[in-house]
Amino acid sequence: MTDNTTVDALDLLTRGKHLETHTGLGARILEAWGDMRYSTRRLIEEKPSEHRLLFYVLLSDIIFFLSWSIKTVVAPVSGVREQVPLEVGFWLIAALLLRTASMYTFSGVLTLAARLFGGRGSWRDNRAGIFWGALVAAPFGFLMALVTVSMAYLEPHFPLLREDWVALPPYWISLVPFLWFISLGMAEANGFRRNAIPFLVMSAIALAGMLLAMYLRANGTL
């Protein structure tokens, strides 16, 4: 069962890669950094297959897994190392397995929310904008992972890096471009003039979730 699933995932990634060879996935991501709305509109007009959209999610899943593995397992700073649960490997694998399903659910919820405010995009259009936004934002998470590696290396020379207020931001700051690019993709998919409201709402929900997790962690619930 596991072997077949792995083979299917690898086959899907290969097929998805071939779909991008005519323009280059890297070039598309760079283009999206400059104009995410135009990049999203072009993708929607290409009417991407479900295989292609799933490829975007799987690739962003892999980058997410690698970046968090580096930040929490390979080279965590000491201020964070004390707060990371011993079962971090289990949680990372669980996150990797559940993230794809969560992204589909997430896109469905955002599609319904957009409809309430006059959004015109279909669920497929929203999946295209949201999944593409997640992949476009993924390199920022990997960049922050490299920052934590540098901080862990420099800790002995700069004790300030052990302080929570310095050590923790690189672990979560990549959430900002993730929400920003997703909100841009969603805004374009639904014909909204601006992405400010979706971005602020998602940011508020993410912040509330983080504070709740920190509270539960401090009280030994998590």
Secondary structure as a PSIPRED ss2 file (coil, helix, strand):
# PSIPRED VFORMAT (PSIPRED V4.0)

   1 M C   1.000  0.000  0.000
   2 T H   0.000  1.000  0.000
   3 D H   0.000  1.000  0.000
   4 N H   0.000  1.000  0.000
   5 T H   0.000  1.000  0.000
   6 T H   0.000  1.000  0.000
   7 V H   0.000  1.000  0.000
   8 D H   0.000  1.000  0.000
   9 A H   0.000  1.000  0.000
  10 L H   0.000  1.000  0.000
  11 D H   0.000  1.000  0.000
  12 L H   0.000  1.000  0.000
  13 L H   0.000  1.000  0.000
  14 T H   0.000  1.000  0.000
  15 R H   0.000  1.000  0.000
  16 G H   0.000  1.000  0.000
  17 K H   0.000  1.000  0.000
  18 H H   0.000  1.000  0.000
  19 L H   0.000  1.000  0.000
  20 E H   0.000  1.000  0.000
  21 T C   1.000  0.000  0.000
  22 H C   1.000  0.000  0.000
  23 T C   1.000  0.000  0.000
  24 G C   1.000  0.000  0.000
  25 L H   0.000  1.000  0.000
  26 G H   0.000  1.000  0.000
  27 A H   0.000  1.000  0.000
  28 R H   0.000  1.000  0.000
  29 I H   0.000  1.000  0.000
  30 L H   0.000  1.000  0.000
  31 E H   0.000  1.000  0.000
  32 A H   0.000  1.000  0.000
  33 W H   0.000  1.000  0.000
  34 G H   0.000  1.000  0.000
  35 D C   1.000  0.000  0.000
  36 M H   0.000  1.000  0.000
  37 R H   0.000  1.000  0.000
  38 Y H   0.000  1.000  0.000
  39 S H   0.000  1.000  0.000
  40 T H   0.000  1.000  0.000
  41 R H   0.000  1.000  0.000
  42 R H   0.000  1.000  0.000
  43 L H   0.000  1.000  0.000
  44 I H   0.000  1.000  0.000
  45 E H   0.000  1.000  0.000
  46 E C   1.000  0.000  0.000
  47 K C   1.000  0.000  0.000
  48 P C   1.000  0.000  0.000
  49 S C   1.000  0.000  0.000
  50 E H   0.000  1.000  0.000
  51 H H   0.000  1.000  0.000
  52 R H   0.000  1.000  0.000
  53 L H   0.000  1.000  0.000
  54 L H   0.000  1.000  0.000
  55 F H   0.000  1.000  0.000
  56 Y H   0.000  1.000  0.000
  57 V H   0.000  1.000  0.000
  58 L H   0.000  1.000  0.000
  59 L H   0.000  1.000  0.000
  60 S H   0.000  1.000  0.000
  61 D H   0.000  1.000  0.000
  62 I H   0.000  1.000  0.000
  63 I H   0.000  1.000  0.000
  64 F H   0.000  1.000  0.000
  65 F H   0.000  1.000  0.000
  66 L H   0.000  1.000  0.000
  67 S H   0.000  1.000  0.000
  68 W H   0.000  1.000  0.000
  69 S H   0.000  1.000  0.000
  70 I H   0.000  1.000  0.000
  71 K H   0.000  1.000  0.000
  72 T H   0.000  1.000  0.000
  73 V H   0.000  1.000  0.000
  74 V H   0.000  1.000  0.000
  75 A C   1.000  0.000  0.000
  76 P C   1.000  0.000  0.000
  77 V C   1.000  0.000  0.000
  78 S H   0.000  1.000  0.000
  79 G H   0.000  1.000  0.000
  80 V H   0.000  1.000  0.000
  81 R H   0.000  1.000  0.000
  82 E C   1.000  0.000  0.000
  83 Q C   1.000  0.000  0.000
  84 V C   1.000  0.000  0.000
  85 P C   1.000  0.000  0.000
  86 L C   1.000  0.000  0.000
  87 E C   1.000  0.000  0.000
  88 V H   0.000  1.000  0.000
  89 G H   0.000  1.000  0.000
  90 F H   0.000  1.000  0.000
  91 W H   0.000  1.000  0.000
  92 L H   0.000  1.000  0.000
  93 I H   0.000  1.000  0.000
  94 A H   0.000  1.000  0.000
  95 A H   0.000  1.000  0.000
  96 L H   0.000  1.000  0.000
  97 L H   0.000  1.000  0.000
  98 L H   0.000  1.000  0.000
  99 R H   0.000  1.000  0.000
 100 T H   0.000  1.000  0.000
 101 A H   0.000  1.000  0.000
 102 S H   0.000  1.000  0.000
 103 M H   0.000  1.000  0.000
 104 Y H   0.000  1.000  0.000
 105 T H   0.000  1.000  0.000
 106 F H   0.000  1.000  0.000
 107 S H   0.000  1.000  0.000
 108 G H   0.000  1.000  0.000
 109 V H   0.000  1.000  0.000
 110 L H   0.000  1.000  0.000
 111 T H   0.000  1.000  0.000
 112 L H   0.000  1.000  0.000
 113 A H   0.000  1.000  0.000
 114 A H   0.000  1.000  0.000
 115 R H   0.000  1.000  0.000
 116 L H   0.000  1.000  0.000
 117 F C   1.000  0.000  0.000
 118 G C   1.000  0.000  0.000
 119 G C   1.000  0.000  0.000
 120 R C   1.000  0.000  0.000
 121 G C   1.000  0.000  0.000
 122 S C   1.000  0.000  0.000
 123 W H   0.000  1.000  0.000
 124 R H   0.000  1.000  0.000
 125 D H   0.000  1.000  0.000
 126 N H   0.000  1.000  0.000
 127 R H   0.000  1.000  0.000
 128 A H   0.000  1.000  0.000
 129 G H   0.000  1.000  0.000
 130 I H   0.000  1.000  0.000
 131 F H   0.000  1.000  0.000
 132 W H   0.000  1.000  0.000
 133 G H   0.000  1.000  0.000
 134 A H   0.000  1.000  0.000
 135 L H   0.000  1.000  0.000
 136 V H   0.000  1.000  0.000
 137 A H   0.000  1.000  0.000
 138 A H   0.000  1.000  0.000
 139 P H   0.000  1.000  0.000
 140 F H   0.000  1.000  0.000
 141 G H   0.000  1.000  0.000
 142 F H   0.000  1.000  0.000
 143 L H   0.000  1.000  0.000
 144 M H   0.000  1.000  0.000
 145 A H   0.000  1.000  0.000
 146 L H   0.000  1.000  0.000
 147 V H   0.000  1.000  0.000
 148 T H   0.000  1.000  0.000
 149 V H   0.000  1.000  0.000
 150 S H   0.000  1.000  0.000
 151 M H   0.000  1.000  0.000
 152 A H   0.000  1.000  0.000
 153 Y H   0.000  1.000  0.000
 154 L H   0.000  1.000  0.000
 155 E C   1.000  0.000  0.000
 156 P C   1.000  0.000  0.000
 157 H C   1.000  0.000  0.000
 158 F C   1.000  0.000  0.000
 159 P H   0.000  1.000  0.000
 160 L H   0.000  1.000  0.000
 161 L H   0.000  1.000  0.000
 162 R H   0.000  1.000  0.000
 163 E C   1.000  0.000  0.000
 164 D H   0.000  1.000  0.000
 165 W H   0.000  1.000  0.000
 166 V H   0.000  1.000  0.000
 167 A H   0.000  1.000  0.000
 168 L C   1.000  0.000  0.000
 169 P H   0.000  1.000  0.000
 170 P H   0.000  1.000  0.000
 171 Y H   0.000  1.000  0.000
 172 W H   0.000  1.000  0.000
 173 I C   1.000  0.000  0.000
 174 S C   1.000  0.000  0.000
 175 L H   0.000  1.000  0.000
 176 V H   0.000  1.000  0.000
 177 P H   0.000  1.000  0.000
 178 F H   0.000  1.000  0.000
 179 L H   0.000  1.000  0.000
 180 W H   0.000  1.000  0.000
 181 F H   0.000  1.000  0.000
 182 I H   0.000  1.000  0.000
 183 S H   0.000  1.000  0.000
 184 L H   0.000  1.000  0.000
 185 G H   0.000  1.000  0.000
 186 M H   0.000  1.000  0.000
 187 A H   0.000  1.000  0.000
 188 E H   0.000  1.000  0.000
 189 A H   0.000  1.000  0.000
 190 N H   0.000  1.000  0.000
 191 G C   1.000  0.000  0.000
 192 F C   1.000  0.000  0.000
 193 R C   1.000  0.000  0.000
 194 R C   1.000  0.000  0.000
 195 N C   1.000  0.000  0.000
 196 A H   0.000  1.000  0.000
 197 I H   0.000  1.000  0.000
 198 P H   0.000  1.000  0.000
 199 F H   0.000  1.000  0.000
 200 L H   0.000  1.000  0.000
 201 V H   0.000  1.000  0.000
 202 M H   0.000  1.000  0.000
 203 S H   0.000  1.000  0.000
 204 A H   0.000  1.000  0.000
 205 I H   0.000  1.000  0.000
 206 A H   0.000  1.000  0.000
 207 L H   0.000  1.000  0.000
 208 A H   0.000  1.000  0.000
 209 G H   0.000  1.000  0.000
 210 M H   0.000  1.000  0.000
 211 L H   0.000  1.000  0.000
 212 L H   0.000  1.000  0.000
 213 A H   0.000  1.000  0.000
 214 M H   0.000  1.000  0.000
 215 Y H   0.000  1.000  0.000
 216 L H   0.000  1.000  0.000
 217 R H   0.000  1.000  0.000
 218 A H   0.000  1.000  0.000
 219 N C   1.000  0.000  0.000
 220 G C   1.000  0.000  0.000
 221 T C   1.000  0.000  0.000
 222 L C   1.000  0.000  0.000
